[in-house]
Amino acid sequence: MTGVVHGDTVGALIESGAARLVEAGVAFGHGTTNARDEAAWLVLWRLGLPLDSVLDEGAPDSIANRAVAPDSQALVAILFEERIATRKPAAYLTHEAWLVGVPFYVDERAIVPRSFIAELLADGSIDDWLSDQTQEVLDLCTGNGSLAVIAAMAWPEVQVTGADLSPDALAVARINVDRHGLQQRVRLMQSDGLAQVPGPWDLILCNPPYVNAHSMSELPAEYRAEPTLALAGGSDGMDFIRRLLQGAPACMTEDAVLVLEIGNERAHFEAAFPQLPVFWLPTSAGEDQVLLVTRAALTDFFA
């Protein structure tokens, strides 16, 4: 029966739900990249099952063959219909998103956490750029606080400040800092760029608004459900980044580095900052999503 999520086992509900998501043409990218993974997330969450459950029907410990009562089947179907009707990211329906294995609360006040900088923090890719003098870390445009939390987890000896212009986003970040018991090591501040957080910082992390105007006009509804303030970067996506890079040297210690995510905007970045020497850091999405630039390079470029 087309258009309906149905099935009497966990596996059947996932397969039916995935087909329904494809049929409805929803967009992914907020924690999942395809219909089956998103369907599994929604089914497992709605049924109160672990999100890392084994779903291979042939595995002895798989829950795919577990029977689901009719009333629970109905709740799953309602959740899928809400996902389709509202076009909200699944994380806004479950109020939870995971980043490098760490759970975060999220709602419509902040974008769904998905920064590739998190990978670099978790796998130690940035560590060689740091030293025992790295003590003060700034997560600028912190959103729901996920990068600030992950940085504090990665480097127990540092102090982290999460800053954002949006008081709504900072309220969500507060939930996550408290959830992970990091109140003593992660502070949150409202700031318009670097204006209220002059440092000096040993490391600046930033996943800023960088989507260019043309791309903003073509975003799927799921992305338009997120705060525009956290996404839109002006005509070429570089408005915030221009201010940041010009002002950053004055807010950095001598050997400090800035790690900046720019998504799919590398061409616009290189057009805006020709000849600025940066290091492109490999991520699961390739080598042109995140860059690292030293204070010395910025100082010379803007001299």
C-alpha positions in Angstrom: 0.0 0.0 0.0 1.8 3.1 -1.2 2.2 6.2 0.9 1.9 4.3 4.2 4.6 3.1 6.6 3.7 -0.4 7.6 5.2 -3.7 8.9 5.0 -5.9 11.9 8.8 -6.1 12.6 11.5 -3.6 13.2 13.1 -4.4 9.9 9.9 -4.2 7.9 9.1 -0.8 9.4 12.5 0.5 8.4 12.3 -0.8 4.8 8.7 0.5 4.5 9.7 3.9 6.0 12.7 4.2 3.7 10.5 3.7 0.7 8.1 6.3 2.0 10.8 8.9 2.5 12.1 8.3 -1.1 8.6 8.5 -2.5 8.0 11.8 -0.6 11.3 13.3 -1.9 12.6 14.4 1.4 16.2 15.8 1.7 18.9 14.4 3.9 22.1 15.7 5.3 21.3 16.4 8.9 22.9 13.3 10.4 22.1 10.8 7.7 22.8 10.8 3.9 20.2 8.3 2.7 16.6 7.1 3.2 17.4 3.8 4.9 19.7 5.3 7.5 17.1 8.0 8.3 14.3 5.4 8.5 16.4 3.3 10.9 17.0 6.4 13.0 13.3 7.3 13.2 12.1 3.7 13.8 14.7 2.9 16.5 14.2 6.3 18.3 10.4 6.0 18.2 10.5 2.4 19.6 13.1 3.4 22.3 15.7 1.1 20.9 19.5 1.8 20.8 20.5 3.7 17.7 23.5 1.3 17.3 21.3 -1.8 17.2 22.3 -4.6 14.9 19.9 -4.6 12.0 21.3 -7.4 9.8 18.4 -9.9 9.6 20.9 -12.8 9.5 22.8 -11.8 12.6 22.0 -13.8 15.7 21.7 -10.6 17.8 19.7 -8.6 15.2 16.6 -6.8 16.3 15.4 -6.5 12.7 13.1 -9.5 13.2 11.7 -8.3 16.5 7.9 -8.0 16.4 6.3 -4.6 16.9 2.9 -4.2 18.5 0.2 -2.5 16.4 0.1 0.6 18.7 3.8 1.1 18.3 3.5 0.6 14.6 1.0 3.4 14.5 3.4 5.7 16.5 6.1 5.0 14.0 3.8 5.8 11.1 2.8 9.1 12.7 6.5 10.1 13.1 7.2 9.4 9.4 4.2 11.5 8.4 5.4 14.3 10.6 8.9 14.1 9.0 7.3 14.3 5.5 4.7 16.9 6.2 6.8 19.4 8.1 10.1 18.8 6.1 11.9 19.3 9.4 15.2 17.5 9.9 14.8 14.3 11.8 16.9 15.8 14.6 14.3 18.4 15.3 11.7 15.7 15.8 13.9 13.5 18.0 15.6 16.5 19.7 18.9 14.6 19.5 21.8 14.5 17.1 25.1 12.6 17.2 28.4 13.9 16.2 31.5 11.6 16.3 29.6 9.4 18.6 28.7 12.1 21.1 24.9 12.9 21.6 23.6 16.4 21.6 20.3 18.0 22.3 19.0 20.1 19.4 15.9 22.0 18.5 14.9 24.7 16.0 16.8 27.4 17.8 20.2 26.1 16.5 21.3 24.3 13.3 21.7 20.6 13.5 25.3 19.8 14.3 27.2 18.3 11.4 30.6 20.1 11.3 33.5 18.2 9.8 35.7 20.0 12.3 34.4 17.4 14.8 36.2 14.6 12.9 39.5 16.5 13.1 39.1 17.1 16.8 38.2 13.4 17.5 41.0 11.9 15.3 43.8 14.2 16.4 44.3 15.8 13.0 44.9 19.2 14.6 47.1 18.1 17.4 50.4 18.6 15.6 49.5 22.3 15.2 49.1 22.7 19.0 51.5 22.6 21.9 51.6 22.6 25.6 51.0 26.4 25.3 47.6 25.8 23.9 45.3 26.7 26.8 42.6 28.9 25.5 40.3 27.7 22.7 37.5 29.6 21.1 34.6 27.9 19.2 33.1 30.8 17.3 29.6 30.4 15.9 29.2 27.6 18.4 25.5 26.9 17.7 24.3 24.1 19.9 27.8 24.0 21.5 28.8 20.6 19.9 32.3 21.6 18.8 33.0 23.3 22.1 32.0 20.2 24.0 34.0 17.9 21.7 37.1 20.1 21.9 36.9 20.0 25.7 36.6 16.2 25.6 39.6 15.9 23.2 41.9 18.2 25.2 41.1 17.9 29.0 43.8 20.5 29.8 42.3 23.4 27.8 39.6 25.9 28.6 37.0 26.4 25.9 34.8 29.4 25.1 31.8 28.9 22.9 30.5 32.1 21.3 27.5 32.9 19.2 25.5 36.0 18.2 22.2 34.1 18.8 21.0 34.0 22.4 18.6 31.2 21.3 21.5 29.1 20.1 23.4 29.7 23.3 20.4 28.5 25.3 20.7 25.2 23.4 24.5 25.1 23.9 23.9 25.6 27.7 21.8 22.4 27.7 24.6 20.5 26.0 27.5 21.8 28.2 25.5 20.9 31.3 24.5 17.5 29.8 28.1 16.6 29.5 29.2 18.0 32.8 31.6 20.6 31.3 30.4 23.7 33.1 33.8 24.2 34.7 35.7 24.0 31.4 33.4 25.4 28.8 31.9 28.9 29.1 29.4 30.4 26.7 29.3 34.0 25.6 27.2 36.1 23.2 29.3 37.8 20.7 29.0 39.4 17.3 32.0 37.7 15.6 35.1 38.4 17.6 33.8 41.7 19.1 33.0 40.5 22.6 35.6 37.7 22.7 39.0 39.4 21.9 41.1 36.7 23.5 43.9 36.3 22.8 43.2 32.7 21.7 45.6 29.9 21.1 43.2 28.1 18.8 40.0 29.4 17.0 37.5 26.9 15.6 34.8 28.3 13.4 32.0 26.8 11.4 30.5 30.1 10.3 27.6 31.0 8.0 29.1 30.5 4.6 26.3 29.5 2.1 26.3 31.8 -0.9 23.1 33.6 -1.9 22.4 31.4 -5.0 22.8 28.2 -2.9 20.6 29.7 -0.2 17.8 30.2 -2.7 18.0 26.6 -3.8 18.2 24.9 -0.4 15.7 22.1 0.3 13.0 22.8 2.9 14.9 20.8 5.6 17.8 23.4 5.5 15.3 26.3 5.4 13.9 25.0 8.7 17.2 25.9 10.3 18.1 29.4 11.5 19.1 31.5 8.4 21.5 33.5 10.6 23.6 30.3 10.9 23.7 29.6 7.2 23.6 32.7 5.0 27.0 34.2 4.1 26.0 36.9 1.6 26.4 36.9 -2.1 29.5 34.8 -2.3 29.2 33.2 1.2 32.3 35.1 2.5 30.7 38.1 4.4 31.3 36.8 7.9 34.6 35.1 6.9 36.0 38.4 5.6 35.4 40.1 8.9 36.7 37.1 10.8 40.0 36.8 8.9 40.8 40.5 9.1 40.1 40.7 12.8 41.5 37.4 13.9 45.3 38.2 14.1 44.6 40.8 16.8 42.8 38.1 18.8 45.3 35.3 18.5 48.5 34.5 20.3 51.8 34.4 18.3 51.7 30.7 17.4 47.9 30.4 17.2 46.0 28.8 14.3 42.4 29.2 13.0 40.5 26.1 11.8 37.7 27.2 9.5 34.9 25.2 7.8 33.7 26.5 4.4 31.7 23.6 3.1 31.4 23.7 -0.7 32.6 27.3 -1.0 36.3 26.7 -1.8 36.1 28.5 -5.1 34.5 31.6 -3.5 37.1 31.4 -0.6 40.0 31.4 -3.0 38.5 34.2 -5.1 38.1 36.3 -2.0 41.5 35.6 -0.5 43.9 35.0 -3.4 47.4 34.0 -2.4 46.5 33.5 1.3 48.5 30.4 2.3 46.2 27.9 4.0 46.3 24.1 4.7 43.4 22.0 3.6 42.6 19.3 6.1 41.3 15.9 4.9 37.8 15.0 6.1 35.3 12.3 5.2 33.9 14.7 2.7 37.2 15.4 0.9 40.0 17.9 1.3 38.2 21.2 0.5 35.7 21.5 3.3 38.0 22.6 6.2 41.1 24.7 6.2 43.7 25.8 8.7 45.5 29.1 8.6 48.2 30.4 10.9 48.2 33.8 12.6 51.4 34.6 10.8 49.9 34.0 7.4 46.9 36.2 8.2 49.1 39.0 9.5 51.2 39.0 6.4 48.2 38.7 4.1 46.4 41.7 5.6 49.5 43.8 6.2 
